[in-house]
């Protein structure tokens, strides 16, 4: 994964969504209800695709961090590639 393609952590992801930098949101299924609700609203307000799948441990391991419940994908082509691979996940937006 190239640096700069992913934003992680609620505050950073929210800020990048508002700046139009995010093309796909991925939320862990075990993220808090508050986090899920907040980012569902953000995805609707900013017309960003949303996938709810995996869990916090798996998402965190994927990016080499700990305790990350939300990822924002900044690269459009990378986002499309992930969406194709997540056909079984919940896609909203």
N, C-alpha and C positions, 0 to 999 in steps of 0.2 A: 504494500500500500504506500503510495507516495504521500509525503507530508502535505498538509493543506487540503486534502480531499475530504477529511472528516472533522466535524466539530463535535465535541462531547461535553457533557455536563449541562444541566438545565439552563443555567444563566447564559453560557456561551451559545448554546443552540438557539435559545429564544432570541438573543441579540442578532445572530446571523439570519434567522428567519425574517426578522423585521427589516434587515438590510437587503433581503432578496437573494441571499447567498446559498440558501438551502434548497435542494431539489427533491430530497427524500428524507423523511423522518422515520427512524426505527425506534420503537419503544419496547422494552422488555415486558412480557406478560405479567411479571411480578412487580412491576413498578407500582408505586402507590396510586390509589384512585385519583388523588389530587393531581399528580403528575400526568396520568393518562388523560384526565379531563382537560387539563390546561393545554396539552399539546394536540389533542383532538381539535380544540377550538382554534389554536394557532394554525393547524393544517387547513382548516376550513377557511379561516380569515385570509390566509396568504396563499391559498390554492396550492398546497404542497401535499404530495402523496404521502400516505402514512401506512406503515406496516407495524402491526403489533404481533410480535413473535419472539421466540427465544426466552431467555431469562437474564437477569442482571449478571450472573456469573459468566454466562457464555458471551454476552455482549462485551463485557469488560475484558475477558480473555482475548477476544478477537482483536482488540486494539491495544492490548498490552497494558491496560490500566486496571484499577480496581473500583468497584462499586459505581459503575456507570449504567444508568437505566435508560438513557436516551442518547441516540446518535443522530447527527445531522449530516447528510451526505451533500457535499458542496459541488462536486463534479457531476455535470449532467449525464455524461456517458457512463460513469461509474454507477450513478443512481439507476439508470435504465438497466444495466447489467445485473444489479442486485435485485431489482423488481422481477426480472425474468427468472432468477433463481429462487425467489420467494413465492412462487405461484401458490403454494399451499398455505401461505400466511394470509392474514386479514389485510386486504388493501382497501384503504378508505381515502376518498378525496377526489 
